[in-house]
Amino acid sequence: MTLDNEWRKNPKWFELVELVKNLSYLKAKNDEFTLASGRRSSHFFDMKPLMMDPRGSLVLAELMEVYLDKMNPKFVGGLELGAVPLTAIAITGNAKSPKGAKRKGFMVRKEPKGRGGRKTSNPPGIEGSSLQSGGDIVILEDVTTTGGSAIKAVQRITAETNCKVIGVLAILDREEGGVEAFNKAGIPFESLLKLSDITG
């Protein structure tokens, strides 16, 4: 399922492009940035200022809800740290849905703690809402480079819970192999934006 055409008809999509340019994007003048993936690039994105901005969070919530409403997962969440505020934004956006709130959130720690959720019965390192009853999940990610972080979260969820991951949604795809990695892993992937939307 690709929502490029649907998103690009929404005035909020064009607003998101400008918000990312103003709040989250740096272009190197000389030296390249070292990314979390270990790769080097002249383009750097920090989505935390966008996610922590009142207008940015509202725009993200509305655009993510377009995708999440079609996929209709029971849970949304992802790997710390970027997915944590994004999950809160997605839940809040769904809470205001005229169709009624129906999604809960969770987070996956990069390194599990020695205990699981005492009240939720989640496996160690998976925190937030209880996943014990199972259900469909969409993994959220702020920026996708190689797809490695999100695939790690998918593998943890698949191995340690009764839930099924039905898709991954990112704010931005850097267009550096993430799509191919998700295709190879058999995981449907969508992004609100692509690198070329910001730099083109």
C-alpha positions in Angstrom: 0.0 0.0 0.0 1.5 3.3 -1.0 -0.1 6.6 0.1 2.3 9.0 -1.6 -0.5 10.4 -3.8 -3.0 10.6 -1.0 -0.5 12.4 1.4 0.6 14.8 -1.3 -2.9 16.0 -1.8 -3.1 17.0 1.8 -2.0 20.6 2.6 -0.6 19.3 5.9 2.0 17.3 3.9 3.4 20.5 2.3 3.4 22.0 5.8 5.4 19.0 7.1 8.0 19.5 4.4 8.6 23.1 5.5 8.5 22.1 9.2 11.2 19.5 8.6 13.4 21.9 6.6 13.1 24.6 9.4 13.3 22.4 12.5 15.0 19.1 11.7 17.4 19.3 8.7 21.0 20.3 8.4 23.2 20.3 5.2 26.9 20.0 5.8 29.0 22.7 4.2 32.3 20.9 4.5 32.6 17.8 6.7 30.0 15.0 6.4 27.9 13.9 9.4 28.3 10.4 10.9 24.8 8.8 11.2 23.5 6.3 13.7 23.9 3.6 11.1 27.6 4.4 10.9 27.3 5.8 7.4 28.5 9.3 6.5 26.3 11.9 4.7 26.1 15.6 4.0 22.4 15.4 5.0 21.4 15.2 8.7 17.9 14.9 10.2 17.1 15.3 13.9 13.3 14.8 14.2 13.1 15.5 17.9 12.6 19.3 17.5 9.8 18.5 15.0 8.2 15.9 17.3 8.5 18.3 20.3 7.0 21.3 18.5 3.3 21.9 19.0 2.5 22.4 15.4 4.9 19.7 14.2 3.2 17.1 16.5 -0.3 18.0 15.3 0.7 17.8 11.6 2.5 14.4 12.2 -0.6 13.1 14.1 -3.0 14.0 11.2 -0.8 12.5 8.5 0.1 9.4 10.4 -3.6 8.8 11.1 -4.3 8.5 7.3 -2.0 5.5 7.2 -2.9 4.0 10.6 -6.6 4.3 9.9 -6.1 2.2 6.7 -3.9 -0.4 8.4 -6.0 -0.4 11.7 -3.4 -1.9 14.0 -4.2 -2.6 17.7 -0.8 -1.3 18.8 1.8 1.2 17.6 5.4 1.6 18.9 9.0 1.1 18.2 12.6 1.2 19.3 13.8 3.9 21.7 14.5 6.8 21.4 13.0 8.2 18.3 9.8 6.1 18.3 8.9 7.0 21.8 7.6 10.6 21.2 6.3 9.5 17.8 4.2 6.8 19.4 2.7 9.3 21.9 1.8 11.6 18.9 0.2 8.7 17.0 -1.9 7.7 20.1 -3.0 11.3 20.7 -4.0 11.7 17.0 -6.0 8.5 17.2 -7.7 9.6 20.4 -9.3 12.5 18.5 -10.4 10.3 15.7 -14.2 10.5 14.9 -14.1 6.7 14.5 -13.0 6.4 18.1 -9.7 5.7 19.8 -8.6 2.1 19.2 -4.8 2.0 19.4 -2.4 1.6 22.3 1.3 2.2 22.4 4.5 0.5 23.5 8.3 0.9 23.3 11.1 -1.5 22.7 14.4 -0.8 24.6 17.6 -1.3 22.6 18.9 -3.3 25.5 16.3 -5.2 27.6 16.3 -4.6 31.3 16.4 -7.6 33.6 12.7 -7.5 34.2 9.6 -7.4 32.0 6.5 -5.2 32.5 5.4 -6.2 36.1 1.8 -5.1 35.4 1.7 -5.8 31.7 3.4 -9.2 31.6 5.5 -8.0 28.6 8.9 -9.6 27.9 11.9 -7.7 29.3 12.6 -4.5 27.4 9.1 -4.2 25.9 7.2 -1.6 27.9 4.0 0.4 27.8 0.7 -1.3 26.9 0.4 -5.0 27.5 0.9 -7.0 24.3 0.0 -10.3 26.0 -3.3 -10.6 24.2 -1.7 -10.3 20.8 -2.8 -8.2 17.9 -1.6 -6.3 14.8 1.3 -3.8 15.2 2.7 -1.0 13.2 6.3 -0.1 14.0 7.1 3.6 14.0 10.4 5.2 13.2 11.6 8.8 12.9 14.2 8.4 10.2 14.9 5.3 8.1 18.4 4.9 6.7 19.1 1.2 6.3 16.0 -0.1 8.1 18.1 -1.9 10.6 16.6 -0.3 13.8 13.0 -1.0 12.8 13.8 -4.5 11.6 15.4 -5.2 15.0 12.2 -4.0 16.7 10.1 -6.3 14.3 12.3 -9.3 15.2 12.0 -8.7 18.9 8.2 -8.3 18.7 7.9 -11.4 16.5 10.1 -13.6 18.7 8.8 -12.5 22.1 5.1 -11.8 21.7 2.0 -13.1 20.0 1.6 -10.0 18.0 2.0 -9.6 14.2 3.8 -6.7 12.6 1.8 -5.5 9.6 3.9 -2.5 8.6 6.5 0.1 9.4 5.9 3.8 9.2 8.6 6.4 9.2 8.6 10.2 9.1 11.4 10.2 6.6 13.1 7.7 4.4 16.7 8.7 3.6 16.5 6.6 0.4 19.7 4.6 1.3 18.5 1.1 1.2 15.7 1.0 3.8 13.0 0.1 1.2 15.0 -2.7 -0.2 15.8 -4.1 3.3 12.1 -4.1 4.3 11.1 -5.7 1.0 13.7 -8.4 1.6 12.4 -9.0 5.1 8.8 -9.1 3.8 7.8 -6.1 5.9 5.5 -3.4 4.3 7.1 0.0 4.6 5.8 3.6 4.2 7.3 7.0 4.9 5.6 10.4 5.1 8.6 12.0 3.4 11.6 11.0 1.3 15.1 12.7 1.3 14.4 14.0 -2.1 11.3 15.8 -0.9 13.5 17.9 1.4 16.6 18.3 -0.8 15.0 18.3 -4.3 
